[in-house]
Amino acid sequence: MKISFTFEPKPVIQQELQEQFPNHEFSFEKGVAPDRDTAIWVTYGEDVKEAAIKSLPELKWVSVASAGVEKMPLNLLHDKEILVTNSRGIHKTPMTESIVGHILSLYRNLPAIYTLTNEQKWEKPRGSKELRGSNALIVGPGAIGEEVGRVLTALGVEVTGCNRSGEAIEGFASTVSLEQLDHQLASADIVISLLPSTPETHHLFTKEQFHKMKDTALFMNFGRGNVVSEQVLVEALKAGEIGGAVLDVFEVEPLPERSELWGLPNVVISPHVSSHSDFYVERAMEIFSRNLSKWEQGDTDLENQVDLKLGY
């Protein structure tokens, strides 16, 4: 069976895959279209276009070495009955560390301390506060959100989850459905969006939602940029409707120089790096290897299978 990678893992990972699965023909060519006889396509997802899929008559499974699949032609993949899996969950350690690190930095006023250090000034900046006893609302708590919630709970934060169903999440103080989001916003000190990009989540956070938040609330977006209109967010920040924002994802990336977000003092701009880790590809390939072992046995109930109708 032909397995085409359109990115190049480290040579040691390539060798391990070839040794573990000697009955398959592997191709590792970054930026090169898969061969026509490809049955399994391993990709980061950006190159999965309609024309490419139509040129691969043997394609049965697309394994995406990242979490997001919203830019892929999901309807065509569904119609052609091609399985799609992603690497959901591999980001939870680096993203949790990034999110909690930003929160602690702002609550303990570390940016001001760093500035004073650079200026060689012995001053005690005002504004530090304790995280313990605050309330966090995690919107879209999958594997990443569950880990963020676990760590925040350990730090004394009361964590509420908000998902489509309202189904309880182990370790969270409570969980509500998306229909109850508005009610929860008013009591949250920290609102963390980890939502995927779907028609349902597009511009989910509206002007009205920011009106409902505390004027001291910290809004954090580490899911997908299009869950909120940049202009709506800018207006809320400039009007003082929320206290600040930490943003790792944006509607347009890279964030244009003309964006007003750059000039706002209560915004932290993170250039979509919260998930970066030396172990990223290694963890993605662990999921792929487990799935390929199942595939060899004729089992198509693969780990992290994407619901092509829901988009995640």
PyMOL commands that set and color helices and strands:
alter all, ss='L'
color gray80, all
select helices_A, chain A and resi 11-20+50-54+74-79+92-107+110-118+143-154+178-185+207-212+225-227+230-238+260-263+280-296
alter helices_A, ss='H'
color red, helices_A
select strands_A, chain A and resi 2-5+25-28+38-43+61-64+83-85+135-139+158-163+174-177+190-193+218-221+244-247+267-269
alter strands_A, ss='S'
color yellow, strands_A
deselect
rebuild
show_as cartoon
